[in-house]
Amino acid sequence: MNIVVDHISYHVEVYGTGPPLMLLHGFTGDSSTWAPFIPILAKDRQIIVMDIIGHGKTASPAEKQHYHIEHAAYVMKKVLESLKINSVDLLGYSMGGRLALSFAAIYPEMVSNLILESASPGLKTEEERKERRIQDKQLGDYILTSGLLKFVNRWENIPLFATQSRLSSAVKEQIRSQRLSNNAIGLANSLEQMGTGSQVSWWDRLETLKCRTLLITGDLDKKFCQLAAEMQEKGNCMEWINVKDAGHAIHVEKPKIFGTIVSEFLSNSS
């Protein structure tokens, strides 16, 4: 279905019945990221998957103000309200994890449980954020000037995804095809407005989070393991599971283990 918020059309899919769980994909992804997990999770839950602005079948407007992460959190609120959902569990991966955490920080009364896969609360200092904004703007300009094909060739070979070289050819081709289906303007605007350079830092808000929170990382993703350790130390209600022999995208590299972790966490919270 399509849900319109502030004249922008957002692609949303809903499956199953029961306590609602919303799934948020990462940068260059879309709702199909979660397709393998829906049959399992929807057995006793209502699953909501949404293409974040600039991705998948959701619109990719040229106006950049629609892409800011706090506005994206507001859009989530309006989408949930249109579905008559007052409280939700959230699962977000990478960029989607930052969006999920932003939503929990801004609308704490609407979040029951929070699952963050390879996500961060943002950068700690304005100096770091300024430097990252420059980098994100440069990469966004590269997408617009060089095209999606060259960008995807570059993106899939960054060190963050090195462990995905072990995936089967079929899985790698599926990921590549999905990335290439995105819109260049949407991705460029997402980088510039929803990246960690533009996002407010939530580090000081972690200790105020009341919702039960699970952090999931892959032990080969050293940067995000360090972030998770710092987040767990700062937060009051945070559990952390570090999956062996996995990188940044645990749900892709170790789908069975990932699905079990998510299901058990949510079962224990009900």
Residue pairs with C-beta under 8 A, 6 or more apart in sequence:
1 11
1 12
1 13
1 14
2 9
2 10
2 11
2 12
3 9
3 10
3 12
3 78
3 79
3 82
4 10
5 75
5 78
5 79
6 66
6 75
8 53
8 58
8 59
8 61
8 66
8 75
9 58
9 59
10 50
10 51
10 53
10 58
10 59
10 75
10 79
11 31
11 50
11 51
11 56
11 57
11 58
12 48
12 49
12 50
12 51
12 79
12 83
13 31
13 48
13 49
13 50
14 46
14 47
14 48
14 83
15 38
15 42
15 46
15 47
15 49
16 38
16 41
16 42
16 43
16 44
16 45
16 46
16 47
17 45
17 46
18 44
18 45
18 46
19 44
19 45
19 46
19 89
19 112
19 270
20 45
20 46
20 47
20 48
20 80
20 83
20 85
20 87
20 88
20 89
21 41
21 45
21 46
21 47
21 48
21 88
21 89
21 90
21 91
21 266
22 47
22 48
22 49
22 50
22 76
22 80
22 88
22 89
22 90
22 91
22 100
23 31
23 33
23 34
23 37
23 47
23 48
23 49
23 50
23 91
23 92
23 96
24 50
24 52
24 90
24 91
24 92
24 93
24 96
24 97
24 99
24 100
25 31
25 33
25 34
25 49
25 51
25 52
25 55
25 56
25 93
25 95
25 96
26 33
26 93
26 94
26 95
26 96
26 97
26 249
27 55
27 94
27 95
27 187
27 190
27 191
27 194
28 55
28 152
28 155
28 178
28 179
28 182
28 187
29 55
29 56
29 93
29 96
29 178
29 179
30 51
30 55
30 56
30 57
30 178
30 181
30 182
31 49
31 50
31 51
31 56
31 57
32 56
32 178
33 93
33 178
33 251
34 47
34 49
34 251
36 255
36 259
37 251
37 255
37 258
37 259
37 262
38 47
38 49
40 259
40 263
41 47
41 259
41 262
41 263
45 89
45 266
46 85
48 79
48 80
48 83
48 85
48 88
50 58
50 76
50 79
51 57
51 58
52 58
52 72
52 95
52 96
52 99
52 190
52 194
53 59
53 60
53 61
53 66
53 67
53 72
53 75
53 186
53 190
54 60
54 67
54 182
54 183
54 185
54 186
54 187
54 189
54 190
54 194
55 182
55 183
55 186
55 187
55 190
56 181
56 182
58 186
59 186
60 183
60 185
60 186
60 189
61 189
62 185
62 189
64 189
64 192
64 193
65 71
65 193
66 189
67 189
67 190
67 192
67 193
67 194
68 193
68 194
68 198
69 98
69 99
69 102
69 193
69 194
69 198
69 199
69 200
70 102
70 106
70 200
72 99
72 102
72 194
73 99
73 102
73 103
73 106
73 107
74 106
76 99
76 103
77 103
77 107
77 110
80 86
80 88
80 110
86 110
87 109
87 110
87 111
87 112
88 110
88 111
88 112
89 111
89 112
89 113
89 114
89 115
89 266
89 269
90 100
90 103
90 104
90 111
90 113
90 114
90 115
91 100
91 115
91 117
91 262
92 98
92 99
92 100
92 101
92 115
92 116
92 117
92 119
93 117
93 118
93 119
93 249
93 251
94 117
94 118
94 119
94 248
94 249
95 190
95 194
96 119
97 116
97 117
97 118
97 119
97 120
98 119
98 120
98 121
98 122
98 194
98 196
98 199
99 194
100 114
100 115
100 116
100 119
101 114
101 116
101 119
101 121
101 202
102 199
102 200
102 202
103 110
103 111
104 111
104 114
104 209
104 211
104 213
105 202
105 205
105 209
108 208
108 209
108 210
108 211
111 211
112 211
112 212
112 269
113 211
113 212
113 213
113 214
113 265
113 266
113 269
114 209
114 211
114 212
114 213
114 214
115 213
115 214
115 216
115 262
115 265
116 213
116 214
116 215
116 216
117 216
117 217
117 249
117 250
117 251
117 258
118 216
118 217
118 218
118 221
118 224
118 248
118 249
118 250
119 215
119 224
120 196
120 224
120 227
120 231
121 201
121 202
121 203
121 205
121 206
121 231
122 129
122 196
122 199
122 200
122 201
122 202
122 203
123 129
123 132
123 196
123 197
123 199
123 201
124 201
124 203
129 196
129 197
129 198
129 199
129 201
130 197
131 197
132 195
132 196
132 197
133 192
133 195
133 197
133 198
134 197
135 197
136 191
136 192
136 195
136 197
136 198
137 191
137 192
139 151
139 191
140 187
140 188
140 189
140 191
140 192
141 188
142 150
142 151
142 154
143 151
143 184
143 187
143 188
143 191
144 184
144 185
144 188
147 184
148 179
148 180
148 182
148 184
148 187
149 180
151 184
151 187
152 176
152 179
152 180
155 161
155 179
156 164
156 175
156 176
156 179
160 221
160 247
160 248
161 247
161 248
161 249
162 247
163 218
163 220
163 221
163 246
163 247
163 248
163 253
164 172
164 175
164 247
164 249
164 252
164 253
166 253
167 175
167 252
167 253
171 252
175 252
192 198
203 234
206 231
206 234
206 235
206 238
207 234
207 235
207 236
209 235
209 236
209 237
209 238
210 237
211 237
212 237
212 239
212 269
213 235
213 237
213 238
213 239
214 238
214 239
214 240
214 241
214 261
214 265
215 228
215 231
215 232
215 238
215 239
215 240
215 241
216 240
216 241
216 243
216 250
216 258
216 261
217 224
217 225
217 228
217 240
217 241
217 242
217 243
217 250
218 224
218 225
218 242
218 243
218 245
218 246
218 247
218 248
218 249
218 250
218 253
218 254
219 225
219 242
219 243
219 244
219 245
219 246
220 245
220 246
220 247
221 246
221 247
221 248
224 248
225 242
228 240
228 242
229 240
231 238
231 240
232 238
232 239
232 240
239 265
241 261
243 250
243 254
243 257
243 258
243 261
245 254
246 253
246 254
246 257
247 253
250 257
250 258
251 258
251 259
